[in-house]
């Protein structure tokens, strides 16, 4: 796992914000970089995002197509399984609901796998992608997402541990069963709720 940009342990609580920090976490103002391997650099003109049902592609968007979809802005706290949390992060992107609407697709299953350009994958229950809880993010803090943080686009599911917010995302695949992704196959929790400290299988 590659790590860069983390310069301190931060602090265990945020003054005046009781109950905001999940158990076992500490607050940082940095944005640590953690990846399973080397950072892929995907040019926007080469990027595509695809919705799939099983192996079948339903709709695919080029970058130009994608940025014409409705853009949503959110501010959310994020929590990494390595125990740092960062408050009030600002993102812009396309909600999963808006993607489904543009594809004319109702969620066909209860489970999904996000796939990335570096062959990473992670599983997320479909219910956790809906209701304004998730997006394909294309901007962070008012700027295009840097490659080291998952640009040009990443999945954002901020209420789960941040390994679920797959960097360099290229596809969302609906699956019949809850299929383990990269870290889940290596002992991480299948769901990853920060408030339940669901870091590893058995937690």
Backbone as ProteinMPNN parsed JSONL, in Angstrom:
{"seq_chain_A": "XXXXXXXXXXXXXXXXXXXXXXXXXXXXXXXXXXXXXXXXXXXXXXXXXXXXXXXXXXXXXXXXXXXXXXXXXXXXXXXXXXXXXXXXXXXXXXXXXXXXXXXXXXXXXXXXXXXXXXXXXXXXXXXXXXXXXXXXXXXXXXXXXXXXXXXXXXXXXXXXXXXXXXXXXXXXXXXXXXXXXXXXXXXXXXXXXXXXXXXXXXX", "coords_chain_A": {"N_chain_A": [[0.843, -1.188, 0.0], [0.65, 2.142, -0.938], [1.585, 5.18, 0.549], [1.222, 8.629, 1.063], [1.665, 12.084, 1.899], [0.71, 12.42, 4.461], [0.906, 13.97, 7.487], [0.987, 13.738, 10.312], [-0.634, 12.787, 13.424], [-2.987, 14.085, 13.939], [-5.954, 14.943, 15.797], [-7.946, 13.616, 18.469], [-10.6, 14.34, 18.67], [-13.038, 16.709, 17.597], [-13.31, 19.984, 18.558], [-16.297, 21.167, 19.976], [-17.916, 19.58, 18.4], [-19.292, 17.142, 19.253], [-19.804, 13.614, 19.016], [-19.405, 13.364, 16.315], [-17.235, 12.026, 15.33], [-16.34, 8.825, 14.347], [-15.913, 5.811, 16.361], [-12.587, 5.003, 17.417], [-11.292, 6.54, 15.535], [-9.203, 9.32, 14.382], [-8.932, 12.858, 13.863], [-7.794, 14.493, 10.945], [-6.289, 17.224, 9.169], [-4.97, 16.958, 6.867], [-4.89, 15.287, 3.624], [-4.46, 12.225, 3.348], [-2.743, 9.991, 1.105], [-3.528, 6.92, -0.042], [-3.118, 3.894, -1.649], [-3.666, 0.843, -3.459], [-1.76, 0.17, -5.281], [0.408, 1.377, -7.956], [-0.283, 4.724, -9.134], [-2.67, 5.129, -11.608], [-2.731, 7.043, -14.618], [-5.177, 8.486, -16.205], [-6.264, 9.846, -19.104], [-8.696, 12.373, -19.769], [-9.9, 12.284, -22.298], [-9.702, 9.632, -22.864], [-11.15, 8.356, -20.963], [-13.896, 6.404, -19.866], [-17.127, 5.653, -18.557], [-19.103, 3.002, -17.414], [-22.262, 1.465, -16.987], [-23.251, -1.679, -15.844], [-25.121, -4.715, -15.999], [-24.575, -7.583, -14.5], [-22.41, -9.22, -16.743], [-23.23, -7.658, -18.839], [-23.109, -4.688, -20.643], [-24.935, -1.716, -20.091], [-25.137, 1.084, -20.462], [-22.779, 3.494, -21.601], [-20.62, 6.213, -20.925], [-18.751, 8.84, -22.365], [-16.177, 11.188, -21.298], [-17.008, 13.77, -22.09], [-19.775, 13.338, -22.475], [-20.465, 12.608, -19.88], [-20.014, 14.871, -18.2], [-22.058, 16.491, -18.97], [-24.246, 15.63, -17.669], [-26.534, 16.068, -14.844], [-24.971, 17.913, -12.273], [-24.073, 17.488, -8.963], [-23.414, 18.972, -5.786], [-21.768, 18.244, -2.757], [-21.031, 18.263, 0.762], [-19.138, 16.433, 2.908], [-18.096, 14.365, 5.687], [-15.265, 12.196, 5.761], [-13.967, 8.887, 6.252], [-11.262, 6.881, 6.904], [-10.17, 3.461, 6.822], [-7.705, 3.152, 7.96], [-7.792, 4.718, 10.139], [-7.85, 7.541, 10.12], [-9.855, 10.495, 9.949], [-11.483, 12.965, 8.01], [-12.957, 16.055, 8.087], [-15.762, 17.789, 6.588], [-15.353, 17.684, 3.73], [-15.443, 18.728, 0.374], [-17.25, 17.943, -2.539], [-17.973, 17.409, -6.024], [-20.127, 15.989, -8.435], [-21.786, 13.341, -10.255], [-24.781, 12.06, -9.214], [-25.655, 8.698, -8.25], [-28.317, 8.1, -8.696], [-28.965, 9.932, -10.748], [-27.349, 8.988, -12.794], [-28.502, 6.436, -13.213], [-31.043, 7.249, -14.028], [-30.432, 8.555, -16.437], [-29.617, 6.406, -17.907], [-31.963, 5.04, -18.078], [-32.571, 3.029, -16.277], [-33.693, 0.93, -13.707], [-32.536, -0.096, -10.498], [-31.441, -3.366, -10.797], [-30.665, -5.406, -9.094], [-29.655, -6.212, -5.687], [-27.054, -5.702, -5.109], [-23.759, -4.377, -5.85], [-20.71, -3.97, -7.736], [-17.959, -1.883, -7.852], [-15.685, -0.965, -10.358], [-12.3, -0.288, -11.252], [-9.745, 1.585, -13.081], [-7.267, 0.555, -12.448], [-7.636, -2.089, -12.075], [-8.716, -2.539, -9.604], [-11.383, -3.354, -7.367], [-14.485, -2.988, -5.57], [-17.093, -3.924, -3.358], [-20.463, -2.784, -2.89], [-23.537, -2.438, -1.241], [-26.556, -1.891, -3.046], [-28.482, -0.238, -1.879], [-26.932, 1.521, -0.442], [-25.95, 3.179, -2.322], [-27.916, 4.801, -3.181], [-30.497, 7.353, -2.657], [-29.202, 9.811, -2.444], [-26.767, 9.195, -1.311], [-24.426, 8.534, -2.56], [-22.048, 9.14, -5.227], [-20.553, 9.575, -8.513], [-17.716, 11.135, -8.362], [-16.192, 14.087, -9.646], [-14.854, 16.337, -8.985], [-12.973, 17.867, -6.371], [-12.895, 19.911, -3.559], [-13.442, 22.146, -5.118], [-11.883, 21.843, -7.389], [-10.647, 19.917, -10.23], [-10.376, 16.419, -9.55], [-7.324, 15.294, -8.36], [-4.973, 12.989, -9.824], [-3.752, 11.326, -7.906], [-5.652, 11.194, -5.938], [-7.652, 9.828, -7.129], [-8.632, 10.848, -9.517], [-9.457, 10.916, -13.041], [-12.091, 10.568, -12.096], [-13.909, 9.3, -9.31], [-15.605, 6.885, -7.285], [-17.78, 7.956, -4.714], [-18.664, 7.218, -1.558], [-19.39, 8.277, 1.176], [-20.331, 7.58, 3.735], [-19.417, 5.099, 4.353], [-16.367, 3.268, 5.155], [-13.438, 4.587, 3.583], [-12.193, 3.026, 1.642], [-14.17, 1.923, 0.171], [-14.91, 3.894, -1.579], [-14.133, 3.842, -4.489], [-11.206, 4.659, -6.268], [-10.333, 6.093, -9.501], [-12.477, 5.212, -11.058], [-14.275, 3.143, -13.345], [-16.476, 1.613, -13.983], [-19.715, 0.508, -12.9], [-21.106, -2.291, -11.687], [-23.946, -4.23, -11.519], [-24.736, -6.933, -9.454], [-25.779, -10.32, -8.811], [-25.251, -11.451, -6.366], [-23.552, -10.674, -3.261], [-20.541, -9.843, -4.01], [-17.153, -10.185, -3.183], [-14.647, -7.623, -3.276], [-11.384, -6.225, -4.09], [-9.982, -5.543, -1.557], [-11.727, -6.769, 0.195], [-11.46, -9.46, -0.414], [-9.061, -9.82, 0.755], [-9.346, -9.816, 3.461], [-10.661, -7.609, 4.516], [-13.639, -5.997, 5.796], [-16.896, -6.914, 4.608], [-18.837, -4.942, 4.478], [-18.2, -2.424, 5.922], [-18.767, -0.266, 7.854], [-18.051, 2.729, 9.442], [-19.009, 3.523, 11.965], [-19.615, 1.197, 13.216], [-17.147, 0.133, 13.476], [-16.271, -1.644, 11.479], [-13.856, -2.913, 10.264], [-12.372, -5.227, 9.52], [-12.922, -8.626, 8.407], [-15.111, -10.324, 10.499], [-15.259, -8.334, 12.395]], "CA_chain_A": [[0.0, 0.0, 0.0], [1.423, 3.377, -1.036], [1.071, 6.233, 1.426], [1.943, 9.886, 0.937], [0.919, 13.288, 2.215], [0.154, 12.406, 5.815], [1.962, 14.608, 8.285], [0.712, 13.833, 11.739], [-1.759, 11.982, 13.895], [-4.2, 14.854, 14.127], [-6.444, 14.95, 17.173], [-8.938, 12.568, 18.659], [-11.962, 14.858, 18.615], [-13.136, 18.076, 17.087], [-13.939, 20.815, 19.58], [-17.629, 21.659, 19.667], [-18.618, 18.691, 17.491], [-19.365, 15.816, 19.869], [-20.559, 12.601, 18.305], [-19.165, 13.413, 14.874], [-16.096, 11.185, 14.985], [-16.59, 7.418, 14.651], [-14.984, 5.246, 17.346], [-11.294, 4.555, 16.949], [-10.765, 7.434, 14.512], [-8.699, 10.635, 14.76], [-9.166, 13.868, 12.829], [-6.649, 15.114, 10.298], [-6.592, 18.253, 8.176], [-4.324, 16.511, 5.634], [-5.645, 14.311, 2.844], [-3.488, 11.165, 3.074], [-2.861, 9.239, -0.146], [-3.337, 5.482, 0.151], [-3.532, 3.153, -2.836], [-3.235, -0.559, -3.476], [-0.663, 0.027, -6.23], [0.789, 2.628, -8.606], [-1.367, 5.602, -9.578], [-2.878, 5.2, -13.053], [-3.025, 8.372, -15.142], [-6.17, 8.272, -17.256], [-6.64, 11.095, -19.763], [-10.145, 12.524, -19.867], [-10.374, 11.854, -23.612], [-9.697, 8.163, -22.892], [-11.967, 7.843, -19.858], [-15.306, 6.059, -20.067], [-17.788, 5.03, -17.409], [-20.116, 2.08, -17.911], [-23.17, 0.728, -16.102], [-23.398, -3.062, -16.287], [-25.905, -5.695, -15.254], [-23.727, -8.739, -14.722], [-21.408, -8.898, -17.746], [-23.845, -6.94, -19.955], [-23.109, -3.235, -20.543], [-26.235, -1.075, -20.318], [-24.845, 2.384, -21.073], [-21.428, 3.979, -21.37], [-20.481, 7.657, -21.139], [-17.447, 9.481, -22.484], [-16.05, 12.319, -20.378], [-17.872, 14.848, -22.56], [-21.158, 12.967, -22.161], [-20.653, 12.524, -18.43], [-20.077, 16.182, -17.555], [-23.316, 17.14, -19.346], [-25.28, 15.16, -16.746], [-26.696, 16.972, -13.687], [-23.86, 17.905, -11.322], [-24.477, 17.7, -7.573], [-22.35, 19.335, -4.845], [-22.002, 17.778, -1.388], [-19.965, 18.395, 1.757], [-19.258, 15.248, 3.749], [-16.949, 13.837, 6.414], [-14.81, 10.917, 5.231], [-13.324, 8.095, 7.299], [-10.418, 5.825, 6.338], [-9.99, 2.29, 7.671], [-6.437, 3.327, 8.677], [-8.194, 5.426, 11.359], [-7.986, 8.99, 10.021], [-11.095, 11.085, 9.44], [-11.349, 14.343, 7.534], [-14.278, 16.67, 8.134], [-16.199, 18.865, 5.673], [-14.749, 17.619, 2.399], [-16.386, 19.178, -0.647], [-17.187, 17.158, -3.772], [-18.972, 17.603, -7.075], [-20.188, 14.839, -9.318], [-23.086, 12.888, -10.734], [-25.341, 11.092, -8.276], [-25.972, 7.408, -8.853], [-29.696, 8.206, -9.196], [-28.981, 10.626, -12.04], [-26.792, 8.053, -13.772], [-29.514, 5.43, -13.518], [-32.112, 7.91, -14.786], [-29.966, 8.799, -17.796], [-29.555, 5.099, -18.568], [-33.285, 4.441, -18.097], [-32.397, 1.756, -15.572], [-33.994, 0.74, -12.297], [-31.566, -1.066, -9.965], [-31.98, -4.71, -11.024], [-30.237, -6.319, -8.039], [-29.389, -5.556, -4.412], [-25.614, -5.586, -4.891], [-22.984, -3.801, -6.943], [-19.26, -3.92, -7.676], [-17.315, -0.792, -8.563], [-14.446, -1.388, -11.005], [-11.397, 0.834, -11.483], [-8.775, 1.44, -14.167], [-6.098, -0.205, -11.991], [-8.156, -3.434, -11.803], [-9.281, -2.575, -8.255], [-12.84, -3.429, -7.281], [-15.028, -3.045, -4.212], [-18.532, -4.176, -3.35], [-21.31, -1.869, -2.129], [-24.958, -2.704, -1.417], [-27.204, -0.862, -3.866], [-29.164, 0.727, -1.013], [-25.959, 2.502, 0.015], [-25.626, 4.045, -3.45], [-29.098, 5.577, -3.527], [-30.958, 8.314, -1.662], [-28.226, 10.878, -2.28], [-25.663, 8.731, -0.464], [-23.225, 8.2, -3.345], [-21.912, 9.772, -6.535], [-19.278, 9.502, -9.221], [-17.193, 12.483, -8.124], [-15.227, 14.566, -10.633], [-14.152, 17.503, -8.44], [-12.766, 17.918, -4.928], [-12.491, 21.23, -3.076], [-13.591, 23.115, -6.19], [-10.926, 21.609, -8.472], [-10.654, 18.529, -10.707], [-9.718, 15.495, -8.625], [-5.967, 14.919, -8.761], [-4.821, 11.556, -10.089], [-3.414, 10.582, -6.687], [-6.871, 11.03, -5.149], [-8.632, 9.042, -7.864], [-9.096, 11.503, -10.725], [-10.439, 11.988, -13.219], [-13.364, 10.338, -11.406], [-13.915, 8.242, -8.31], [-16.832, 6.662, -6.54], [-17.812, 8.562, -3.383], [-19.67, 6.651, -0.648], [-18.695, 8.78, 2.358], [-20.782, 7.026, 5.014], [-18.66, 3.867, 4.576], [-14.92, 3.476, 5.125], [-13.131, 5.222, 2.308], [-11.764, 2.093, 0.598], [-15.346, 1.669, -0.652], [-15.016, 4.989, -2.557], [-13.1, 3.392, -5.42], [-10.529, 5.621, -7.124], [-10.158, 5.817, -10.942], [-13.586, 4.314, -11.346], [-14.634, 3.033, -14.762], [-17.727, 0.879, -14.178], [-20.517, 0.029, -11.781], [-21.709, -3.545, -12.151], [-24.947, -4.83, -10.644], [-24.466, -8.358, -9.305], [-26.852, -11.075, -8.158], [-24.867, -11.72, -4.981], [-22.591, -9.731, -2.689], [-19.227, -10.357, -4.402], [-16.027, -9.486, -2.564], [-13.716, -6.91, -4.134], [-9.948, -6.38, -3.851], [-9.62, -5.608, -0.142], [-12.599, -7.732, 0.876], [-10.839, -10.766, -0.598], [-7.837, -9.841, 1.562], [-9.667, -9.798, 4.878], [-11.424, -6.448, 4.964], [-15.056, -6.257, 6.042], [-17.718, -6.853, 3.399], [-19.675, -3.731, 4.457], [-17.311, -1.312, 6.219], [-19.417, 0.851, 8.547], [-17.137, 3.31, 10.433], [-19.622, 3.627, 13.294], [-19.554, -0.137, 13.794], [-15.741, -0.29, 13.4], [-16.233, -2.846, 10.638], [-12.632, -2.816, 9.467], [-11.907, -6.521, 9.014], [-13.909, -9.686, 8.528], [-15.252, -10.727, 11.897], [-15.55, -7.158, 13.241]], "C_chain_A": [[0.882, 1.243, 0.0], [0.774, 4.451, -0.192], [1.911, 7.476, 1.242], [1.054, 11.025, 1.416], [0.3, 13.323, 3.591], [1.211, 12.873, 6.781], [1.58, 14.779, 9.742], [-0.507, 13.045, 12.136], [-3.039, 12.768, 14.036], [-4.643, 14.837, 15.569], [-7.681, 14.087, 17.266], [-10.373, 13.056, 18.608], [-11.919, 16.27, 18.085], [-13.913, 18.91, 18.087], [-15.298, 21.31, 19.109], [-18.419, 20.756, 18.738], [-18.703, 17.276, 18.068], [-20.212, 14.868, 19.024], [-20.32, 12.562, 16.818], [-18.082, 12.441, 14.416], [-16.403, 9.734, 15.324], [-15.564, 6.868, 15.642], [-13.692, 4.775, 16.692], [-10.635, 5.44, 15.918], [-10.114, 8.667, 15.142], [-8.834, 11.575, 13.579], [-7.842, 14.35, 12.266], [-7.135, 16.218, 9.369], [-5.867, 17.951, 6.861], [-5.317, 15.673, 4.819], [-4.651, 13.218, 2.453], [-3.783, 10.439, 1.762], [-2.543, 7.787, 0.142], [-3.898, 4.766, -1.062], [-2.986, 1.737, -2.764], [-2.042, -0.775, -4.395], [-0.323, 1.366, -6.843], [-0.435, 3.419, -9.075], [-1.504, 5.544, -11.093], [-3.186, 6.637, -13.466], [-3.894, 8.202, -16.383], [-6.555, 9.623, -17.841], [-8.158, 11.169, -19.906], [-10.677, 12.061, -21.219], [-10.391, 10.339, -23.754], [-10.64, 7.543, -21.864], [-13.372, 7.514, -20.337], [-15.836, 5.445, -18.785], [-18.964, 4.228, -17.923], [-20.955, 1.535, -16.775], [-23.368, -0.662, -16.69], [-24.415, -3.787, -15.412], [-25.252, -7.046, -15.517], [-22.67, -8.364, -15.749], [-21.92, -7.977, -18.858], [-23.769, -5.43, -19.751], [-24.475, -2.668, -20.91], [-26.064, 0.281, -20.991], [-23.442, 2.807, -20.679], [-21.373, 5.459, -21.731], [-19.015, 8.006, -21.377], [-17.375, 10.604, -21.454], [-16.975, 13.462, -20.791], [-19.331, 14.582, -22.284], [-21.419, 13.087, -20.66], [-20.835, 13.904, -17.804], [-21.287, 16.993, -18.005], [-24.476, 16.666, -18.471], [-25.423, 16.143, -15.579], [-25.551, 16.804, -12.691], [-24.371, 18.3, -9.941], [-23.249, 18.057, -6.739], [-22.728, 18.847, -3.456], [-20.792, 18.108, -0.523], [-20.151, 17.278, 2.769], [-17.967, 15.008, 4.536], [-16.573, 12.496, 5.785], [-13.952, 10.216, 6.28], [-12.559, 6.936, 6.665], [-10.275, 4.678, 7.332], [-8.68, 2.365, 8.444], [-6.563, 4.314, 9.834], [-8.132, 6.95, 11.286], [-9.375, 9.356, 9.49], [-10.811, 12.519, 9.032], [-12.747, 14.929, 7.424], [-14.483, 17.647, 6.972], [-15.457, 18.849, 4.337], [-15.811, 17.931, 1.346], [-16.176, 18.466, -1.976], [-18.261, 17.612, -4.751], [-18.948, 16.38, -7.976], [-21.613, 14.516, -9.701], [-23.605, 11.822, -9.775], [-25.658, 9.786, -9.003], [-27.409, 7.406, -9.377], [-29.748, 8.857, -10.564], [-28.365, 9.775, -13.142], [-27.825, 7.013, -14.195], [-30.634, 6.03, -14.357], [-31.683, 8.136, -16.228], [-29.884, 7.503, -18.595], [-30.93, 4.448, -18.697], [-33.332, 3.113, -17.375], [-32.855, 1.867, -14.123], [-33.0, -0.274, -11.749], [-32.118, -2.485, -10.057], [-31.629, -5.723, -9.948], [-29.985, -5.517, -6.766], [-27.91, -5.247, -4.2], [-24.931, -4.982, -6.109], [-21.496, -3.95, -6.654], [-18.808, -2.699, -8.462], [-15.981, -1.285, -9.095], [-13.615, -0.172, -11.389], [-10.393, 0.52, -12.592], [-7.515, 0.689, -13.743], [-6.468, -1.635, -11.61], [-8.608, -3.626, -10.356], [-10.799, -2.754, -8.373], [-13.243, -3.41, -5.819], [-16.535, -3.189, -4.3], [-19.257, -3.167, -2.473], [-22.764, -2.3, -2.321], [-25.628, -1.556, -2.175], [-27.902, 0.175, -3.004], [-28.223, 1.816, -0.52], [-25.502, 3.433, -1.096], [-26.751, 5.013, -3.777], [-29.461, 6.558, -2.413], [-29.973, 9.447, -1.417], [-27.009, 10.498, -1.477], [-24.375, 8.495, -1.238], [-23.243, 8.935, -4.675], [-20.632, 9.291, -7.209], [-18.73, 10.92, -9.194], [-16.142, 12.832, -9.171], [-14.468, 15.797, -10.142], [-14.088, 17.394, -6.929], [-12.281, 19.312, -4.561], [-12.463, 22.254, -4.211], [-12.659, 22.922, -7.371], [-11.078, 20.184, -8.985], [-9.888, 17.632, -9.741], [-8.347, 15.121, -9.178], [-5.88, 13.413, -8.957], [-4.55, 10.775, -8.811], [-4.614, 10.366, -5.777], [-7.996, 10.369, -5.945], [-9.146, 9.67, -9.134], [-8.691, 10.752, -11.986], [-11.769, 11.786, -12.505], [-13.222, 9.183, -10.433], [-15.321, 8.076, -7.771], [-16.705, 7.349, -5.185], [-18.983, 7.976, -2.612], [-19.216, 7.025, 0.763], [-19.149, 8.199, 3.688], [-20.148, 5.671, 5.312], [-17.17, 4.192, 4.614], [-14.478, 3.783, 3.699], [-12.577, 4.26, 1.264], [-12.933, 1.716, -0.302], [-15.53, 2.736, -1.734], [-13.927, 4.806, -3.616], [-12.533, 4.534, -6.263], [-10.555, 5.148, -8.581], [-11.269, 4.913, -11.48], [-13.923, 4.328, -12.843], [-15.964, 2.322, -14.987], [-18.398, 0.599, -12.85], [-21.324, -1.145, -12.305], [-22.701, -4.055, -11.116], [-24.758, -6.344, -10.651], [-25.586, -9.039, -8.536], [-26.54, -11.351, -6.694], [-23.822, -10.701, -4.546], [-21.18, -10.271, -2.929], [-18.112, -9.515, -3.787], [-15.156, -8.816, -3.614], [-12.283, -7.118, -3.663], [-9.619, -6.53, -2.375], [-10.489, -6.595, 0.624], [-12.049, -9.152, 0.738], [-9.597, -10.94, 0.266], [-8.122, -9.591, 3.039], [-10.38, -8.576, 5.396], [-12.904, -6.802, 5.039], [-15.866, -6.124, 4.752], [-18.539, -5.568, 3.327], [-18.863, -2.48, 4.778], [-17.968, -0.082, 6.816], [-18.462, 1.442, 9.578], [-17.71, 3.34, 11.836], [-19.685, 2.28, 13.987], [-18.135, -0.677, 13.851], [-15.593, -1.589, 12.606], [-15.032, -2.76, 9.686], [-12.283, -4.131, 8.772], [-13.01, -7.564, 9.179], [-13.933, -10.181, 9.966], [-15.51, -9.564, 12.83], [-17.051, -6.962, 13.362]], "O_chain_A": [[1.765, 1.38, 0.847], [-0.446, 4.616, -0.214], [3.141, 7.419, 1.257], [-0.171, 10.934, 1.344], [-0.551, 14.17, 3.866], [2.277, 12.268, 6.896], [1.817, 15.83, 10.339], [-1.321, 12.674, 11.291], [-4.097, 12.172, 14.236], [-3.815, 14.729, 16.474], [-8.374, 13.854, 16.276], [-11.287, 12.238, 18.511], [-10.885, 16.937, 18.125], [-15.049, 18.58, 18.427], [-15.44, 21.808, 17.992], [-19.512, 21.135, 18.319], [-18.241, 16.321, 17.444], [-21.198, 15.268, 18.405], [-20.975, 11.792, 16.115], [-18.027, 12.078, 13.241], [-16.701, 9.43, 16.479], [-14.461, 7.404, 15.749], [-13.688, 4.232, 15.587], [-9.532, 5.138, 15.462], [-10.417, 9.024, 16.28], [-8.85, 11.139, 12.428], [-6.888, 14.586, 13.006], [-8.248, 16.161, 8.848], [-6.117, 18.611, 5.853], [-6.429, 15.392, 5.266], [-4.067, 13.262, 1.37], [-4.94, 10.296, 1.367], [-1.421, 7.455, 0.525], [-5.038, 5.011, -1.457], [-1.984, 1.468, -2.102], [-1.374, -1.805, -4.3], [-0.723, 2.402, -6.31], [-1.483, 2.846, -9.374], [-0.555, 5.874, -11.804], [-3.842, 7.364, -12.72], [-3.418, 7.827, -17.455], [-7.119, 10.461, -17.137], [-8.82, 10.156, -20.134], [-11.774, 11.508, -21.296], [-11.027, 9.812, -24.667], [-10.895, 6.34, -21.898], [-13.962, 8.258, -21.12], [-15.104, 4.805, -18.03], [-19.732, 4.701, -18.761], [-20.428, 1.183, -15.72], [-23.621, -0.81, -17.886], [-24.544, -3.496, -14.223], [-25.357, -7.592, -16.615], [-22.08, -7.289, -15.645], [-21.147, -7.56, -19.721], [-24.317, -4.927, -18.771], [-25.091, -3.074, -21.896], [-26.751, 0.595, -21.963], [-22.975, 2.52, -19.577], [-21.986, 5.904, -22.701], [-18.137, 7.518, -20.665], [-18.373, 10.937, -20.815], [-17.648, 14.055, -19.948], [-20.063, 15.493, -21.898], [-22.455, 13.597, -20.232], [-21.717, 14.089, -16.966], [-21.525, 18.078, -17.475], [-25.567, 17.235, -18.524], [-24.532, 16.96, -15.348], [-25.207, 15.685, -12.313], [-25.025, 19.331, -9.782], [-22.168, 17.511, -6.957], [-23.868, 19.014, -3.023], [-19.67, 18.217, -1.018], [-21.195, 17.183, 3.414], [-16.884, 15.399, 4.103], [-17.441, 11.75, 5.332], [-13.294, 10.865, 7.094], [-13.146, 6.107, 5.968], [-10.26, 4.898, 8.543], [-8.543, 1.713, 9.479], [-5.563, 4.7, 10.439], [-8.344, 7.606, 12.306], [-9.975, 8.628, 8.7], [-9.99, 13.2, 9.646], [-13.614, 14.371, 6.753], [-13.538, 18.239, 6.45], [-14.988, 19.888, 3.872], [-16.941, 17.448, 1.429], [-15.054, 18.395, -2.478], [-19.309, 18.127, -4.361], [-17.891, 15.809, -8.247], [-22.528, 15.314, -9.498], [-22.948, 10.805, -9.551], [-25.898, 9.774, -10.211], [-27.689, 6.776, -10.396], [-30.479, 8.403, -11.444], [-28.802, 9.83, -14.291], [-27.999, 6.743, -15.383], [-31.121, 5.395, -15.292], [-32.475, 7.932, -17.148], [-30.061, 7.505, -19.813], [-31.06, 3.414, -19.353], [-34.03, 2.187, -17.789], [-32.455, 2.781, -13.402], [-32.645, -1.222, -12.45], [-33.153, -2.783, -9.46], [-32.233, -6.794, -9.891], [-30.088, -4.29, -6.767], [-27.549, -4.598, -3.219], [-25.431, -5.054, -7.231], [-21.073, -4.043, -5.502], [-19.223, -2.5, -9.604], [-15.227, -1.944, -8.379], [-14.157, 0.853, -11.803], [-10.213, -0.631, -12.988], [-6.764, 0.229, -14.603], [-5.715, -2.314, -10.912], [-8.855, -4.754, -9.929], [-11.409, -2.35, -9.363], [-12.459, -3.764, -4.938], [-17.173, -2.646, -5.202], [-18.737, -2.743, -1.44], [-23.189, -2.51, -3.457], [-25.298, -0.389, -1.963], [-27.917, 1.354, -3.356], [-28.668, 2.921, -0.211], [-24.75, 4.374, -0.846], [-26.564, 5.943, -4.562], [-28.818, 6.59, -1.364], [-29.909, 9.987, -0.312], [-26.283, 11.371, -1.004], [-23.328, 8.276, -0.629], [-24.3, 9.304, -5.186], [-19.758, 8.692, -6.582], [-19.212, 11.798, -9.909], [-15.313, 12.001, -9.541], [-13.538, 16.254, -10.807], [-15.013, 16.9, -6.285], [-11.356, 19.834, -5.184], [-11.585, 23.114, -4.264], [-12.641, 23.756, -8.276], [-11.581, 19.322, -8.264], [-8.871, 18.04, -9.181], [-8.227, 14.686, -10.323], [-6.621, 12.652, -8.333], [-5.066, 9.67, -8.646], [-4.605, 9.465, -4.939], [-9.145, 10.345, -5.505], [-10.018, 9.095, -9.786], [-7.691, 10.034, -11.992], [-12.511, 12.751, -12.323], [-12.509, 8.214, -10.695], [-16.127, 9.007, -7.797], [-15.635, 7.325, -4.576], [-20.144, 8.201, -2.955], [-18.704, 6.167, 1.482], [-18.428, 8.309, 4.68], [-20.321, 5.143, 6.41], [-16.752, 5.258, 4.163], [-15.069, 3.299, 2.733], [-12.492, 4.632, 0.093], [-12.724, 1.241, -1.418], [-16.239, 2.498, -2.712], [-12.931, 5.529, -3.631], [-13.281, 5.282, -6.892], [-10.769, 3.969, -8.862], [-11.025, 3.983, -12.248], [-13.866, 5.364, -13.507], [-16.529, 2.417, -16.077], [-17.744, 0.471, -11.815], [-22.117, -1.013, -13.237], [-22.335, -4.285, -9.963], [-24.635, -6.961, -11.709], [-26.259, -8.416, -7.714], [-27.449, -11.473, -5.874], [-23.279, -9.96, -5.366], [-20.68, -11.069, -2.136], [-18.132, -8.287, -3.865], [-14.947, -9.356, -4.7], [-11.993, -8.064, -2.93], [-9.037, -7.538, -1.974], [-10.036, -7.193, 1.599], [-12.158, -9.955, 1.666], [-9.134, -12.059, 0.486], [-7.226, -9.194, 3.785], [-10.68, -8.495, 6.587], [-13.362, -7.771, 4.432], [-15.54, -5.299, 3.9], [-18.905, -5.139, 2.233], [-18.84, -1.552, 3.97], [-17.751, 1.031, 6.337], [-18.083, 0.74, 10.515], [-16.967, 3.196, 12.806], [-19.796, 2.217, 15.211], [-17.932, -1.829, 14.235], [-14.881, -2.507, 13.014], [-15.181, -2.563, 8.48], [-11.942, -4.148, 7.589], [-13.919, -7.398, 9.992], [-12.887, -10.425, 10.568], [-15.943, -9.78, 13.962], [-17.5, -6.031, 14.029]]}, "name": "protein", "num_of_chains": 1, "seq": "XXXXXXXXXXXXXXXXXXXXXXXXXXXXXXXXXXXXXXXXXXXXXXXXXXXXXXXXXXXXXXXXXXXXXXXXXXXXXXXXXXXXXXXXXXXXXXXXXXXXXXXXXXXXXXXXXXXXXXXXXXXXXXXXXXXXXXXXXXXXXXXXXXXXXXXXXXXXXXXXXXXXXXXXXXXXXXXXXXXXXXXXXXXXXXXXXXXXXXXXXXX"}
